[in-house]
Amino acid sequence: MHIQIGKTYHLSASHQLKALPPEHPCSRLHGHNYEITIVVKGKINRFGFVIDYRLIDTIFGDRLMAAWDHRHLNDVLGSEDGVATTAELLVAHLCDQASRWFASDAPEVKIHSITVRETAKTFASVTFP
């Protein structure tokens, strides 16, 4: 039996989708208070955990916050036109990063899903097979 557990992180960052027409509001420099949730799955270990929540911080949360919190995501992701900073591509980028981090630091757990929420109404999410 595999159990799923998750953790949510809150960060603020700016971005600009310069490839959009100038009249589109997202073509202008703006920011979001992002909510990023990672859900992992695995078997319960001898301590009664799938993984210690503090280890999720070490593997994922601390790296995420150091790289993205209070940053301009166009600069962080090397995106001149801002295309790489859509919610869809942010979640894809996090999936690539987090997959490597967990494979290296906690191979006993697998990522179930990652969600990037830009606003209370909008999000992008990936569920792993």
C-alpha positions as YAML, in Angstrom:
chain: A
units: angstrom
residues:
- id: 1
  name: MET
  ca: [0.00, 0.00, 0.00]
- id: 2
  name: HIS
  ca: [1.29, 3.45, -0.93]
- id: 3
  name: ILE
  ca: [0.32, 6.50, 1.09]
- id: 4
  name: GLN
  ca: [0.35, 10.04, -0.29]
- id: 5
  name: ILE
  ca: [1.49, 13.03, 1.73]
- id: 6
  name: GLY
  ca: [2.07, 16.60, 0.65]
- id: 7
  name: LYS
  ca: [3.41, 19.97, 1.57]
- id: 8
  name: THR
  ca: [2.53, 23.45, 0.34]
- id: 9
  name: TYR
  ca: [4.90, 26.39, -0.04]
- id: 10
  name: HIS
  ca: [4.01, 30.07, -0.45]
- id: 11
  name: LEU
  ca: [6.26, 32.47, -2.29]
- id: 12
  name: SER
  ca: [6.09, 35.80, -4.08]
- id: 13
  name: ALA
  ca: [7.70, 36.36, -7.46]
- id: 14
  name: SER
  ca: [7.36, 38.50, -10.55]
- id: 15
  name: HIS
  ca: [7.33, 37.59, -14.21]
- id: 16
  name: GLN
  ca: [6.43, 39.01, -17.58]
- id: 17
  name: LEU
  ca: [5.04, 37.22, -20.62]
- id: 18
  name: LYS
  ca: [6.58, 39.49, -23.25]
- id: 19
  name: ALA
  ca: [5.55, 37.29, -26.18]
- id: 20
  name: LEU
  ca: [1.90, 38.21, -25.63]
- id: 21
  name: PRO
  ca: [0.35, 41.21, -27.39]
- id: 22
  name: PRO
  ca: [0.99, 44.49, -25.53]
- id: 23
  name: GLU
  ca: [-2.69, 44.88, -24.66]
- id: 24
  name: HIS
  ca: [-2.69, 41.59, -22.73]
- id: 25
  name: PRO
  ca: [-2.30, 42.30, -18.99]
- id: 26
  name: CYS
  ca: [0.23, 39.47, -18.57]
- id: 27
  name: SER
  ca: [2.56, 41.12, -21.08]
- id: 28
  name: ARG
  ca: [3.28, 43.74, -18.42]
- id: 29
  name: LEU
  ca: [5.61, 43.13, -15.50]
- id: 30
  name: HIS
  ca: [3.51, 41.74, -12.64]
- id: 31
  name: GLY
  ca: [3.75, 39.36, -9.73]
- id: 32
  name: HIS
  ca: [1.91, 36.57, -7.98]
- id: 33
  name: ASN
  ca: [1.75, 35.11, -4.52]
- id: 34
  name: TYR
  ca: [2.35, 31.56, -5.68]
- id: 35
  name: GLU
  ca: [1.22, 28.46, -3.83]
- id: 36
  name: ILE
  ca: [3.17, 25.36, -4.79]
- id: 37
  name: THR
  ca: [2.12, 21.94, -3.55]
- id: 38
  name: ILE
  ca: [4.11, 18.76, -3.89]
- id: 39
  name: VAL
  ca: [2.56, 15.37, -3.11]
- id: 40
  name: VAL
  ca: [4.76, 12.32, -2.72]
- id: 41
  name: LYS
  ca: [3.88, 8.67, -2.26]
- id: 42
  name: GLY
  ca: [5.53, 5.67, -0.71]
- id: 43
  name: LYS
  ca: [5.34, 3.00, 1.92]
- id: 44
  name: ILE
  ca: [5.23, 3.79, 5.60]
- id: 45
  name: ASN
  ca: [8.69, 3.42, 7.12]
- id: 46
  name: ARG
  ca: [9.72, 2.20, 10.58]
- id: 47
  name: PHE
  ca: [9.04, 5.68, 12.03]
- id: 48
  name: GLY
  ca: [5.47, 5.70, 10.73]
- id: 49
  name: PHE
  ca: [6.31, 8.20, 7.95]
- id: 50
  name: VAL
  ca: [6.28, 8.00, 4.19]
- id: 51
  name: ILE
  ca: [8.99, 10.65, 4.50]
- id: 52
  name: ASP
  ca: [9.65, 13.19, 7.22]
- id: 53
  name: TYR
  ca: [8.07, 16.54, 6.25]
- id: 54
  name: ARG
  ca: [11.35, 18.19, 7.23]
- id: 55
  name: LEU
  ca: [13.12, 16.12, 4.60]
- id: 56
  name: ILE
  ca: [10.62, 17.35, 1.99]
- id: 57
  name: ASP
  ca: [11.72, 20.85, 2.99]
- id: 58
  name: THR
  ca: [15.38, 19.93, 2.58]
- id: 59
  name: ILE
  ca: [14.94, 18.18, -0.76]
- id: 60
  name: PHE
  ca: [12.33, 20.47, -2.34]
- id: 61
  name: GLY
  ca: [11.09, 23.41, -0.29]
- id: 62
  name: ASP
  ca: [14.39, 24.99, 0.69]
- id: 63
  name: ARG
  ca: [15.68, 24.79, -2.88]
- id: 64
  name: LEU
  ca: [12.43, 26.15, -4.29]
- id: 65
  name: MET
  ca: [12.33, 29.08, -1.89]
- id: 66
  name: ALA
  ca: [16.00, 29.98, -2.39]
- id: 67
  name: ALA
  ca: [15.62, 29.97, -6.17]
- id: 68
  name: TRP
  ca: [12.16, 31.53, -6.64]
- id: 69
  name: ASP
  ca: [10.97, 33.51, -3.61]
- id: 70
  name: HIS
  ca: [11.08, 37.28, -4.17]
- id: 71
  name: ARG
  ca: [12.75, 36.79, -7.56]
- id: 72
  name: HIS
  ca: [11.96, 37.77, -11.12]
- id: 73
  name: LEU
  ca: [11.22, 34.38, -12.70]
- id: 74
  name: ASN
  ca: [12.24, 35.54, -16.18]
- id: 75
  name: ASP
  ca: [15.76, 35.98, -14.79]
- id: 76
  name: VAL
  ca: [15.70, 32.75, -12.77]
- id: 77
  name: LEU
  ca: [14.62, 30.63, -15.74]
- id: 78
  name: GLY
  ca: [16.56, 32.56, -18.37]
- id: 79
  name: SER
  ca: [13.41, 33.52, -20.25]
- id: 80
  name: GLU
  ca: [13.82, 36.72, -22.26]
- id: 81
  name: ASP
  ca: [10.29, 36.52, -23.67]
- id: 82
  name: GLY
  ca: [8.74, 35.13, -20.49]
- id: 83
  name: VAL
  ca: [7.24, 32.12, -22.23]
- id: 84
  name: ALA
  ca: [9.00, 29.77, -19.78]
- id: 85
  name: THR
  ca: [7.26, 31.50, -16.87]
- id: 86
  name: THR
  ca: [3.68, 30.46, -17.60]
- id: 87
  name: ALA
  ca: [2.16, 28.35, -14.82]
- id: 88
  name: GLU
  ca: [2.20, 25.36, -17.15]
- id: 89
  name: LEU
  ca: [5.92, 25.65, -17.84]
- id: 90
  name: LEU
  ca: [6.74, 26.48, -14.22]
- id: 91
  name: VAL
  ca: [5.15, 23.23, -13.09]
- id: 92
  name: ALA
  ca: [6.95, 21.33, -15.87]
- id: 93
  name: HIS
  ca: [10.26, 22.85, -14.75]
- id: 94
  name: LEU
  ca: [9.59, 21.94, -11.12]
- id: 95
  name: CYS
  ca: [8.74, 18.37, -12.12]
- id: 96
  name: ASP
  ca: [12.09, 17.98, -13.86]
- id: 97
  name: GLN
  ca: [13.99, 19.48, -10.91]
- id: 98
  name: ALA
  ca: [12.07, 17.66, -8.18]
- id: 99
  name: SER
  ca: [12.34, 14.30, -9.95]
- id: 100
  name: ARG
  ca: [16.12, 14.58, -9.93]
- id: 101
  name: TRP
  ca: [16.25, 15.83, -6.33]
- id: 102
  name: PHE
  ca: [14.06, 13.05, -4.94]
- id: 103
  name: ALA
  ca: [15.75, 10.33, -7.02]
- id: 104
  name: SER
  ca: [19.06, 11.42, -5.53]
- id: 105
  name: ASP
  ca: [18.05, 12.24, -1.95]
- id: 106
  name: ALA
  ca: [15.01, 10.04, -1.20]
- id: 107
  name: PRO
  ca: [14.68, 7.27, -3.79]
- id: 108
  name: GLU
  ca: [12.25, 5.39, -1.55]
- id: 109
  name: VAL
  ca: [9.49, 7.91, -2.33]
- id: 110
  name: LYS
  ca: [8.03, 8.93, -5.66]
- id: 111
  name: ILE
  ca: [6.42, 12.21, -6.64]
- id: 112
  name: HIS
  ca: [2.66, 11.89, -7.12]
- id: 113
  name: SER
  ca: [1.89, 15.45, -8.22]
- id: 114
  name: ILE
  ca: [3.02, 19.06, -8.25]
- id: 115
  name: THR
  ca: [0.67, 22.03, -8.49]
- id: 116
  name: VAL
  ca: [1.57, 25.66, -9.15]
- id: 117
  name: ARG
  ca: [-1.22, 28.03, -8.17]
- id: 118
  name: GLU
  ca: [-0.81, 31.61, -9.43]
- id: 119
  name: THR
  ca: [-4.02, 32.94, -7.93]
- id: 120
  name: ALA
  ca: [-6.93, 31.62, -5.91]
- id: 121
  name: LYS
  ca: [-8.63, 30.82, -9.24]
- id: 122
  name: THR
  ca: [-5.80, 29.60, -11.50]
- id: 123
  name: PHE
  ca: [-3.35, 26.71, -11.37]
- id: 124
  name: ALA
  ca: [-1.38, 24.21, -13.39]
- id: 125
  name: SER
  ca: [-0.81, 20.69, -12.15]
- id: 126
  name: VAL
  ca: [1.05, 17.56, -13.17]
- id: 127
  name: THR
  ca: [0.26, 14.08, -11.90]
- id: 128
  name: PHE
  ca: [2.94, 11.45, -12.29]
- id: 129
  name: PRO
  ca: [2.05, 7.95, -13.51]
...
